[in-house]
Amino acid sequence: MAAGTLYSYPENLRAFKVFIATQYSESQVHVLSAPPHSHFGQTNNTPEFLCKFLAGKFPVLEGDDGFCVFESNAIAYYVSNEELRGSTPEAAAQVVQWVSSLDSNAVSPASVSVFPTLGIMHHNKQATENAKEEVRRILGLLDAYLKTRTFLVGERVTLADITVVCTLLWLYKQVLEPSFRRAFPNTNRWFLTCINQPQFRAVLGEVKLCEKMAQFDAKNSTESPTKNDTHGKGKVR
């Protein structure tokens, strides 16, 4: 069982997958999310931080034994148990398959779709439309795969479900209004099944699905995430 300290800023979407994994594995992870331990833009730029975590991004984890690891997928894997990671070589490969695939293909279009509605990315109509089409394609692939499955790998929640849910979370909250998500009943069923598990609810609280797609508001627009790691700074409760 892993034990250590997670450093992150409050409501970091990338850290949620770590928290959910610990709910299942019962790993002992202490969280520091306030200055001076986790001051975004300052703590993560110090020589001491960069010596341990060369990427200079939150979240990061320092084990009680001094082991240091960055990148949320790696941290979530580290704090998981065998059941979450995949209890056979085949299941483990499928977990990595889904984690890698959605990280490579879904994070970018999800960000382009969601960030303008939160006022943390400038709105580009063509880019947003392209992103929505890519989201539609990804949800369609998931929907076909989940037609005969409850979870992504095997018969129980794994790190694949945790990671993919966290990737899609803000889409379901801000962008995927009923008319959009109606075409993906199996994906919707799976998403709702996951977020209503006690371990998910302990971290995410009650997730309210989008009723009407949030609109870009130029008055709330701030600096582009290319200059700031804003992924997941919004509230989820």
C-alpha positions in Angstrom: 0.0 0.0 0.0 1.4 3.3 -1.1 1.9 6.1 1.4 3.0 9.7 0.9 2.1 13.3 0.2 0.4 14.7 -2.8 1.1 18.3 -3.7 -1.5 20.0 -5.9 -3.6 23.1 -6.2 -7.3 23.0 -5.0 -9.8 21.3 -7.4 -7.1 20.1 -9.8 -9.0 17.8 -12.2 -5.9 15.7 -12.8 -5.5 15.0 -9.1 -9.1 13.7 -8.9 -8.1 10.4 -10.5 -5.5 10.0 -7.8 -8.0 10.7 -5.0 -10.5 8.2 -6.5 -7.8 5.5 -6.8 -6.9 5.9 -3.2 -10.6 5.5 -2.3 -10.4 2.0 -3.8 -6.9 1.0 -2.8 -6.9 2.6 0.7 -3.5 4.0 0.1 -2.5 6.6 2.7 -2.0 9.8 0.8 -1.8 13.1 2.6 -2.7 16.2 0.5 -1.1 19.6 0.6 -2.9 22.0 -1.6 -2.2 25.4 -0.1 0.8 27.8 0.1 3.6 27.6 0.9 3.6 23.8 0.1 1.6 24.1 -3.2 1.6 27.6 -4.4 0.9 27.4 -8.2 3.4 29.4 -10.2 5.8 29.7 -7.3 6.4 26.4 -5.4 6.6 24.5 -8.6 9.3 26.8 -9.9 11.7 26.5 -7.0 15.0 24.6 -7.4 13.9 22.3 -4.5 10.7 21.3 -6.3 12.4 21.0 -9.8 15.1 18.8 -8.3 12.5 16.2 -7.3 9.9 16.8 -10.1 11.7 18.0 -13.2 8.4 18.7 -15.2 7.5 21.5 -12.7 3.8 20.7 -12.8 1.2 19.7 -10.2 0.1 17.2 -9.1 3.2 15.4 -7.8 3.7 12.8 -5.1 6.5 12.3 -2.6 6.4 8.9 -0.9 7.1 8.5 2.8 10.2 6.5 1.7 11.4 9.5 -0.4 10.2 8.1 -3.8 9.1 10.9 -6.0 6.8 10.7 -9.0 5.1 13.3 -11.3 2.3 13.1 -13.9 -1.2 12.2 -12.7 -1.5 8.9 -14.5 1.7 7.6 -13.1 0.7 8.8 -9.6 -2.7 7.2 -9.9 -1.0 3.9 -11.0 1.4 4.1 -8.0 -1.4 4.5 -5.4 -3.6 1.8 -7.0 -4.0 -1.8 -6.0 -3.7 -4.8 -8.3 -7.4 -4.8 -9.0 -7.4 -1.3 -10.3 -4.2 -1.8 -12.4 -5.5 -5.1 -13.9 -5.1 -8.4 -12.2 -3.8 -10.3 -15.3 -1.3 -9.2 -17.9 -4.1 -8.9 -20.4 -6.3 -6.8 -18.2 -3.3 -4.6 -17.2 -2.6 -4.0 -20.9 -6.2 -3.0 -21.5 -6.1 -0.5 -18.6 -2.9 1.1 -20.1 -4.6 1.0 -23.5 -7.6 3.1 -22.3 -5.5 5.5 -20.1 -3.1 6.2 -23.0 -5.7 6.4 -25.7 -7.9 8.9 -24.0 -5.0 10.9 -22.7 -3.7 11.2 -26.3 -7.0 11.7 -28.1 -9.5 13.2 -25.7 -7.8 15.6 -23.4 -7.0 18.2 -26.1 -10.5 18.4 -27.7 -12.1 18.2 -24.3 -10.0 21.2 -23.2 -10.8 23.2 -26.3 -14.5 22.5 -25.9 -14.6 23.3 -22.1 -12.0 25.9 -21.4 -13.7 28.8 -23.2 -16.9 28.1 -21.3 -15.0 28.5 -18.0 -13.3 31.7 -19.2 -9.8 30.3 -19.2 -9.2 30.1 -22.9 -10.1 32.5 -25.7 -12.9 31.2 -27.9 -12.1 30.2 -31.5 -15.3 29.1 -33.2 -13.7 26.9 -35.8 -11.4 25.2 -33.2 -14.4 24.6 -30.9 -16.4 23.1 -33.7 -13.6 20.8 -34.7 -13.1 19.8 -31.1 -16.8 19.0 -30.7 -16.6 16.7 -33.7 -13.6 14.9 -32.3 -15.4 14.5 -29.0 -18.4 13.1 -30.9 -16.1 10.6 -32.6 -14.5 9.5 -29.3 -17.9 9.1 -27.5 -19.1 7.1 -30.5 -16.1 4.7 -30.2 -16.7 4.3 -26.4 -20.4 3.8 -27.0 -19.8 0.9 -29.4 -17.3 -0.7 -27.1 -19.6 -0.3 -24.0 -22.7 -1.8 -25.7 -22.1 -5.2 -24.0 -19.9 -4.0 -21.1 -20.5 -2.4 -17.8 -16.9 -1.2 -17.3 -14.0 -0.7 -19.6 -12.0 -3.6 -18.4 -13.5 -6.6 -16.7 -16.4 -6.6 -14.4 -15.2 -4.0 -11.9 -14.0 -0.4 -11.8 -10.3 -0.1 -12.9 -7.9 2.7 -13.4 -9.2 2.9 -17.0 -12.7 3.9 -15.8 -11.3 6.4 -13.3 -9.0 8.1 -15.8 -11.6 8.3 -18.6 -14.3 9.6 -16.3 -12.0 12.3 -15.1 -11.1 13.2 -18.7 -14.8 13.5 -19.7 -16.1 15.0 -16.4 -16.1 18.7 -17.5 -17.5 17.8 -20.9 -20.5 16.2 -19.1 -20.8 19.2 -16.8 -20.4 22.0 -19.3 -20.8 21.0 -22.9 -22.7 17.7 -23.5 -26.2 18.9 -23.3 -29.0 16.3 -23.6 -29.4 16.6 -27.4 -25.7 16.0 -27.8 -25.3 13.0 -25.5 -28.5 11.3 -26.6 -26.6 9.5 -29.4 -24.4 7.8 -26.8 -26.6 5.8 -24.4 -24.0 3.2 -23.5 -21.3 5.8 -22.7 -23.9 7.8 -20.7 -24.9 4.6 -18.8 -21.3 3.8 -18.0 -20.4 7.4 -17.0 -23.4 7.5 -14.6 -22.6 4.1 -13.2 -19.1 5.2 -12.4 -19.8 8.6 -10.9 -22.4 7.1 -8.6 -20.0 4.6 -7.1 -19.3 5.6 -3.4 -15.6 6.0 -4.2 -16.2 8.4 -7.0 -18.9 10.4 -5.0 -16.5 10.7 -2.1 -14.2 12.8 -4.4 -16.5 14.4 -7.0 -19.6 14.9 -4.9 -22.9 15.0 -6.8 -22.1 15.6 -10.5 -24.8 17.6 -12.2 -25.0 16.8 -15.9 -25.2 19.7 -18.4 -28.7 20.8 -19.2 -27.7 23.5 -21.7 -24.3 23.9 -23.2 -22.4 26.7 -21.4 -21.6 29.6 -23.6 -18.3 31.5 -24.0 -18.3 34.9 -22.2 -15.6 37.2 -23.3 -15.9 39.2 -20.1 -14.7 36.2 -18.1 -11.9 35.3 -20.5 -8.4 35.1 -19.0 -5.0 34.1 -20.0 -4.6 31.1 -22.3 -3.7 27.8 -20.8 -0.6 27.7 -23.0 0.8 30.2 -20.5 -0.8 28.6 -17.4 -1.6 25.1 -16.4 -5.3 25.7 -15.8 -6.5 22.1 -16.4 -9.0 21.4 -13.7 -9.0 24.6 -11.7 -12.7 24.9 -11.8 -15.1 23.7 -9.1 -16.8 20.4 -9.4 -19.1 20.4 -6.4 
